[in-house]
């Protein structure tokens, strides 16, 4: 589970967030080794398929799917969901949902703005460094290293630095602004990805891929797909599901999400390593 420590930034209360921990009782070392081995095998098989296709679009598709899955996993925790749960509709029924739609829309626009800002910065950085795509041997090697190292991190075989601003969106913002404004502010904060804690290291891989493109438009596309995955969970508020039920389900499955995250990172790392060596 995550732990929360309160602190203040500019007079606004926010929350410190710790990493998700995979407890040995839930996933033994043997089971985690088996998951890693299967992920590596799947990654190598996927790498061979990508190589045989000879298409750069197939590799782009792989990055796109990984970005979207990373976005979904990024708020997969009771603490992560508690941020967007503050945007829930007020009341019940069709009228409450209609009144909530501006909040939903502004939240999405905030993510769009975040993708445009962060993607532009990352693409411009890559351009200034002379990168022109992640399909080169160097680019694939970088992505492979990130995938394998942070995959081992998520599967609890290795502890490596996890540099992020360990904070959530300021929860007291809802008392300062109308809900639709808060929706936009939360969307922008979360859509910039590094202003708040993100539970999955897939963010690092997508950041590296965006920089390696050396192209702001392509970098924006990668971050936009990641943000789409981050944004969609708030749509659960369109359904008659209680906060308690959602939080309980996330709590029961948080460690499984971390394991899935590790498996995805490892598989991608193995696939990119193979492609870098071929």
C-alpha positions as CSV (number, residue, x, y, z in Angstrom):
1,X,0.0,0.0,0.0
2,X,1.0,3.6,-0.3
3,X,1.6,5.9,2.5
4,X,0.8,9.6,2.6
5,X,2.6,12.5,4.3
6,X,1.2,16.0,4.1
7,X,3.2,19.0,3.1
8,X,2.6,22.4,1.6
9,X,3.5,24.1,-1.6
10,X,2.7,27.7,-1.9
11,X,0.2,27.5,0.9
12,X,-1.7,24.6,-0.9
13,X,-1.9,21.3,0.8
14,X,-0.8,18.3,-1.3
15,X,0.2,14.7,-0.4
16,X,3.5,12.8,-0.5
17,X,3.3,9.4,-2.0
18,X,5.5,6.3,-1.5
19,X,6.1,3.5,-4.1
20,X,3.9,0.6,-4.3
21,X,5.5,-2.4,-2.5
22,X,5.1,-6.0,-3.7
23,X,5.0,-8.1,-0.6
24,X,6.7,-11.5,-0.7
25,X,3.6,-13.2,0.8
26,X,1.5,-12.1,-2.3
27,X,4.1,-12.9,-4.9
28,X,6.9,-15.2,-3.9
29,X,10.4,-14.9,-5.4
30,X,9.8,-18.0,-7.4
31,X,6.5,-16.7,-8.9
32,X,8.2,-13.4,-9.7
33,X,11.1,-15.2,-11.4
34,X,8.6,-17.2,-13.5
35,X,6.8,-14.0,-14.5
36,X,10.1,-12.4,-15.5
37,X,11.1,-15.4,-17.5
38,X,7.8,-15.5,-19.3
39,X,8.0,-11.7,-20.0
40,X,11.5,-12.1,-21.4
41,X,10.4,-15.0,-23.6
42,X,7.3,-13.0,-24.8
43,X,9.5,-10.0,-25.5
44,X,12.0,-11.9,-27.5
45,X,9.2,-13.4,-29.5
46,X,7.7,-10.0,-30.0
47,X,11.0,-8.6,-31.0
48,X,11.4,-11.3,-33.7
49,X,7.9,-10.5,-35.0
50,X,8.8,-6.8,-35.1
51,X,12.0,-7.5,-36.9
52,X,10.3,-9.8,-39.5
53,X,7.7,-7.1,-40.2
54,X,10.4,-4.7,-41.2
55,X,8.0,-1.9,-40.5
56,X,8.8,1.2,-38.4
57,X,5.0,1.5,-38.0
58,X,4.9,-1.8,-36.1
59,X,7.5,-0.4,-33.6
60,X,5.5,2.8,-33.3
61,X,2.4,0.7,-32.6
62,X,4.3,-1.1,-29.8
63,X,5.3,2.2,-28.3
64,X,1.8,3.6,-28.6
65,X,0.2,0.6,-26.8
66,X,2.8,0.7,-24.1
67,X,2.2,4.4,-23.6
68,X,-1.5,3.9,-23.3
69,X,-1.1,1.0,-20.8
70,X,1.4,3.1,-18.9
71,X,-1.2,5.8,-18.5
72,X,-3.8,3.3,-17.2
73,X,-1.3,1.9,-14.7
74,X,-0.2,5.4,-13.6
75,X,-3.1,6.0,-11.2
76,X,-3.8,2.4,-10.3
77,X,-3.9,2.8,-6.6
78,X,-6.3,3.9,-3.9
79,X,-4.1,7.0,-3.4
80,X,-4.0,7.8,-7.1
81,X,-7.7,7.4,-7.6
82,X,-8.4,9.5,-4.6
83,X,-7.1,12.5,-6.6
84,X,-9.6,12.1,-9.4
85,X,-12.4,10.9,-7.2
86,X,-12.7,14.4,-5.9
87,X,-14.1,15.3,-9.3
88,X,-17.1,13.0,-8.9
89,X,-20.6,14.3,-9.8
90,X,-22.5,16.0,-7.0
91,X,-25.6,14.1,-6.4
92,X,-27.2,11.2,-8.4
93,X,-29.2,10.8,-11.5
94,X,-29.2,12.1,-15.1
95,X,-29.2,15.7,-14.1
96,X,-26.1,15.3,-11.9
97,X,-24.3,13.6,-14.7
98,X,-25.2,16.4,-17.2
99,X,-24.1,19.0,-14.7
100,X,-20.8,17.1,-14.3
101,X,-20.0,16.9,-18.0
102,X,-18.2,20.4,-18.1
103,X,-15.9,19.1,-15.3
104,X,-15.2,15.9,-17.3
105,X,-14.5,17.9,-20.5
106,X,-12.2,20.4,-18.7
107,X,-10.3,17.5,-17.1
108,X,-9.7,16.1,-20.6
109,X,-8.6,19.5,-22.0
110,X,-6.1,19.8,-19.1
111,X,-4.6,16.5,-20.2
112,X,-4.4,17.7,-23.8
113,X,-2.7,20.9,-22.7
114,X,-0.2,18.9,-20.6
115,X,0.6,16.6,-23.6
116,X,1.2,19.6,-25.8
117,X,3.5,21.3,-23.3
118,X,5.5,18.3,-22.2
119,X,5.6,16.7,-25.6
120,X,6.9,19.9,-27.2
121,X,9.6,20.3,-24.6
122,X,10.7,16.7,-24.9
123,X,10.7,16.8,-28.7
124,X,12.6,20.1,-28.8
125,X,15.2,18.7,-26.3
126,X,15.7,15.7,-28.5
127,X,16.0,17.9,-31.6
128,X,18.6,20.0,-29.9
129,X,20.6,16.9,-29.0
130,X,20.5,15.7,-32.6
131,X,18.2,12.7,-32.1
132,X,16.1,11.6,-35.1
133,X,14.1,8.5,-34.0
134,X,14.1,5.7,-31.4
135,X,14.4,3.0,-34.1
136,X,18.2,3.3,-34.3
137,X,20.5,0.8,-32.5
138,X,21.3,3.5,-29.9
139,X,17.7,4.4,-29.3
140,X,16.5,0.8,-29.0
141,X,19.4,0.1,-26.6
142,X,18.4,3.0,-24.3
143,X,14.7,1.8,-24.3
144,X,15.8,-1.7,-23.6
145,X,18.0,-0.7,-20.7
146,X,15.1,1.3,-19.1
147,X,12.7,-1.6,-19.6
148,X,14.9,-4.3,-18.2
149,X,16.2,-2.2,-15.2
150,X,12.8,-0.8,-14.2
151,X,11.1,-4.1,-14.9
152,X,13.4,-5.7,-12.3
153,X,12.6,-2.8,-10.0
154,X,8.8,-3.3,-10.3
155,X,9.2,-7.1,-9.8
156,X,11.2,-6.4,-6.7
157,X,14.5,-7.8,-7.7
158,X,16.3,-4.5,-7.9
159,X,16.1,-1.1,-6.3
160,X,17.0,1.8,-8.5
161,X,16.3,5.5,-8.3
162,X,12.8,6.6,-9.0
163,X,13.1,10.3,-9.4
164,X,9.7,12.0,-9.2
165,X,7.9,14.7,-7.4
166,X,6.2,12.6,-4.8
167,X,3.0,14.6,-4.6
168,X,-0.7,14.4,-5.6
169,X,-2.8,17.2,-6.9
170,X,-3.8,19.7,-4.1
171,X,-6.9,18.2,-2.5
172,X,-8.1,21.5,-1.1
173,X,-8.4,23.1,-4.5
174,X,-12.0,21.9,-4.7
175,X,-12.7,24.3,-1.8
176,X,-11.1,27.3,-3.7
177,X,-12.6,27.0,-7.2
178,X,-15.7,25.7,-9.0
179,X,-15.5,22.0,-9.8
180,X,-15.1,22.5,-13.5
181,X,-12.1,24.7,-12.9
182,X,-10.6,22.1,-10.5
183,X,-11.2,19.5,-13.3
184,X,-9.1,21.5,-15.7
185,X,-6.4,22.3,-13.1
186,X,-6.2,18.6,-12.1
187,X,-6.0,17.6,-15.8
188,X,-3.2,20.0,-16.5
189,X,-1.2,18.9,-13.4
190,X,-1.6,15.2,-14.1
191,X,-1.1,15.7,-17.8
192,X,2.3,17.2,-17.3
193,X,3.2,13.9,-15.7
194,X,6.1,15.0,-13.6
195,X,4.2,17.5,-11.4
196,X,2.7,14.5,-9.5
197,X,3.7,11.0,-8.6
198,X,3.2,8.4,-11.4
199,X,3.3,4.8,-10.2
200,X,4.7,3.3,-13.4
201,X,8.3,3.6,-14.7
202,X,6.7,3.2,-18.1
203,X,6.6,7.0,-17.9
204,X,10.5,7.0,-18.1
205,X,10.5,4.8,-21.2
206,X,7.9,7.0,-22.9
207,X,9.8,10.1,-21.9
208,X,13.0,8.6,-23.4
209,X,11.1,7.6,-26.6
210,X,9.7,11.1,-26.9
211,X,13.2,12.7,-26.6
212,X,14.7,10.2,-29.0
213,X,12.2,11.1,-31.7
214,X,13.8,14.6,-32.0
215,X,10.4,15.6,-33.3
216,X,7.9,17.7,-31.2
217,X,4.9,16.3,-33.1
218,X,5.9,12.7,-32.6
219,X,6.8,13.4,-29.0
220,X,3.4,15.0,-28.4
221,X,1.8,11.9,-29.8
222,X,3.6,9.6,-27.4
223,X,2.7,11.8,-24.4
224,X,-0.9,12.2,-25.6
225,X,-1.4,8.4,-25.7
226,X,0.1,8.1,-22.2
227,X,-2.3,10.9,-21.0
228,X,-5.2,9.3,-22.7
229,X,-4.6,6.2,-20.4
230,X,-4.4,8.6,-17.4
231,X,-7.6,10.4,-18.3
232,X,-9.9,7.5,-19.0
233,X,-10.3,6.2,-15.4
234,X,-12.2,9.4,-14.5
235,X,-14.9,8.1,-16.8
236,X,-15.9,5.6,-14.2
237,X,-17.8,8.4,-12.6
238,X,-20.3,8.1,-15.5
239,X,-21.4,4.8,-14.0
240,X,-23.3,4.1,-10.7
241,X,-20.3,2.8,-8.8
242,X,-19.4,4.0,-5.3
243,X,-16.1,5.5,-4.3
244,X,-15.7,2.7,-1.7
245,X,-16.2,0.0,-4.3
246,X,-13.6,1.5,-6.6
247,X,-11.1,2.1,-3.8
248,X,-11.5,-1.4,-2.5
249,X,-11.0,-3.0,-5.9
250,X,-7.9,-0.9,-6.6
251,X,-6.5,-1.8,-3.2
252,X,-7.0,-5.5,-3.8
253,X,-5.3,-5.3,-7.2
254,X,-2.6,-2.8,-6.6
255,X,0.2,-5.3,-6.3
256,X,-1.1,-7.2,-9.3
257,X,-0.8,-3.9,-11.2
258,X,2.8,-3.5,-10.1
259,X,3.6,-7.0,-11.2
260,X,1.9,-6.4,-14.6
261,X,3.8,-3.2,-14.9
262,X,7.1,-5.1,-14.3
263,X,6.1,-7.8,-16.8
264,X,5.3,-5.2,-19.5
265,X,8.6,-3.3,-18.9
266,X,10.6,-6.5,-19.0
267,X,8.9,-7.7,-22.2
268,X,9.5,-4.4,-23.9
269,X,13.1,-4.3,-22.7
270,X,13.8,-7.8,-24.1
271,X,12.1,-7.0,-27.4
272,X,14.1,-3.7,-27.8
273,X,17.3,-5.4,-26.7
274,X,16.9,-8.0,-29.4
275,X,16.1,-5.4,-32.1
276,X,19.2,-3.4,-31.0
277,X,21.4,-6.4,-31.5
278,X,20.0,-7.7,-34.8
